[in-house]
Amino acid sequence: MNGRKGSYSRQAEEAMERTEFLRKQAERFLRLAQECTDAKIRQQLMSMANEYRNMLEGPEPDSQAGLGKAS
């Protein structure tokens, strides 16, 4: 029974870490967009921020598991 509890705790911790990562990435892209003077680049940054926000709201698909982990 302890194995299940440990596994659940690890999964919960990983989910919280993923949520924090996605939130920080969205904030980072929004901040960069606000500072950007090039309209095309600003739009791309806003789009990237929205993609991270959407990942926060949806389930964790396998295809996005490794997205942009380098910060």
N, C-alpha and C positions, 0 to 999 in steps of 0.2 A: 504494500500500500504506500510506503514511503517513496518508492520509485515513481509512482504516478504523481504524487504531490510534487516531487522534485522536477519532474518533467513539465508539469503544469506551471510551476514557478519560473522555470527557464523559458518556456514559451511566452508567458506573460511579460517577462523582462525583455525578451527579444522584440515583442510587439511594441512595448513602450519605447525601446531604443529606436525602432523603425519609425514610429510616429514622430519622435523628437527629431530624427534626421530629416524626414520629409518636411516637417514644419520649418526647420531652420533653412533648408534649401529654398523653400518657397519665399521665405523672408529675405534671403540673400538675393534672389533674383529680382524681387520687388524693389529692394534698396538700390541695386545696380540700375534697374530701369528708371528709377526716379532721378538718378544722377546722370543718365545717358543723354547726350544732346543729339544723337543720330536717331531719327524717328524709326527707321527700319530696324535697327538694333534694339531700340527700346521696345518695339512690338514683339520681337523675338524673345526678349527677356521676360516680358509679361506673359507670353505664351508658355514659356518654360515654367514660370511660377504657377500658372494655372494648372499645368500638368501635374506638378507636385501636390497642389491642393486637391486635385481630383483623386490622386492616389491615396490621400488621407481619408477621403470619404468612401472609397470603395474597398472591396476585398483585396487581399494580397495575391495577385496573379504571379505565377512562377516566372513569367517572361520579364517581370520588372524587378525581380529579387535583387539583382546586382546593379541597378541603375545608379550611376554617379556616386558611388561610395567615397570617392576621393574628395576631400574638402580642402 
